[in-house]
């Protein structure tokens, strides 16, 4: 469930919380609608000063996500999915931290143009926040009431 993954990773700039960074695809074989997320560059920021997502259970902006949370049975499934995403094997701390280290390695060799320099500085400034978020298990790490 896309909304649960966005909530667990504190992606406030995705479909559920900002109606952004997603495509809706109608599968020609069966007509099912499939959400295709992209641009998850605002994930893993739960305790950063720029976040707009303070809880995985805050009211989403997208009408579909709000509707899911308004139906008790679906709200329970949503909460269970947020919790599942926030723990092993889905929330693989080693893999996430290794990926973060790889980004640091790539950025260390980035040219220092104005834009790249700003990106490197932002990453360097927020890397400890992102590491803490990963180590805590995402937004599930400190949120009471999760299964």
N, C-alpha and C positions, 0 to 999 in steps of 0.2 A: 504494500500500500504506500503510494508515493507520499501522502501526507504524513504518515508515521516516520518515514525515513527523513523527510525534511524536519520534522519536529525533533527527532532523536539527534540529528546533526546540527541543530540550530540554524538551519538554512532559511533565514528570513526573507531571502530574495527569490524564492522559488514560487511555484504555482499556488500553494496553499496560503501562504502568508503575504504574498505581494502580487499574486496573479501575474507571474513573470517566469521566463526561462523554462517554458514547456510547450510542446507541440501536442496536438490531439490528432491521432491517426485513426482513420476508419479502415479497418482491415477489410479488403474486398471479398475475401472468401466467406466470412461469417457476419460482417457488418459490426463486429465488436469495436468499441472505441478503446484505444490504447494511448495512455499518456506517456510521452517521451520527454523526460527532463533533460535539460542541458544548462550549462553555465552555473555550476554549483560553487562558484568562487566566494560565496558568502556563507559557507558552511564552517562549522567548528569555532564559532565566535561567541559562545554563550556568555562568557564573563568579560568580553571585550567592551570597551566603552561605546562602541558603535552599534551594538546589537539592538535589534528591535524585537527579538524573540526571547522573552524572559522565562517562559515555561512551555513545555510541549503541549500543554492543554489550554494555552491562551486562544482566544477566538481567532480563527483564521479569517482572512479577507475574502477568499474564494467561496462563492455560494455553495458549491458542491462539497467542499471540505467542512463548511459550517453545518450543512445538512447531515453529513455523516456523524458529526459529533453531537447532533441534536437527537439522534435516535439511540436510545439506551443500549440496545444490542450491538450496534455498530460502534458506539463510543467505547464499549468494553473491548471489542476487537481491536479498535484503534490503540487503546492503552496497552493491551497485551502485545501488539506489534511494536510499539515504541520501546517497550521493555525488552522484547526479543532482539531488536536491532541493537540495543545498547549493551549487549553482553555477548560473550563467546558463544558460538564460533563466528557470528556475524561481525561483532565488534572485536576485531582482531588487533589488539593494541600494538603488537610487534609489527604487523604489516603496515598499520597506519603510521607508526613512528618511523619505520624504514622509509616509507613514501615521503614523509616530511623531511627526513635527512637527504633524500634524493633531490627534492626541490631545492634545499639549501645548497647542495653541491652544484646543481645547474645554475642557480642564481649567482654563485660565487664567481662563475666565469662569464656572466652576462656583461655585455658592453655597458659602460656607464653613461649612456645617453640620458637626457633629462627624464624621460618616461621610465626607462629601465632602472635608473637610480632610485626613483621614487618607489617603484615596485619592490626593489631589494630592501630599501629602508622599511617599508611597511611590513614586509615578511619578517625581517629581523626583529622589528619591534613587537610583532604579535606572535612570533614563534613560541615563546614561553606560555602564552595564553592558550594557543592551539594544543601544545603538548599537555598542559594541565587538563584541558577539555577531553582529550583522547584518554588520558590516564584515569579520568573520573568516570568513563563509560558514557560520554555524551551527556545530554540533558537528563538522562536517567540517573546520572551519578549523584545528584543531590535533590531529586524531586520526590517528595513524599507521595505515597499513594500509588506508586507504580507496582504492578504485580511482580 
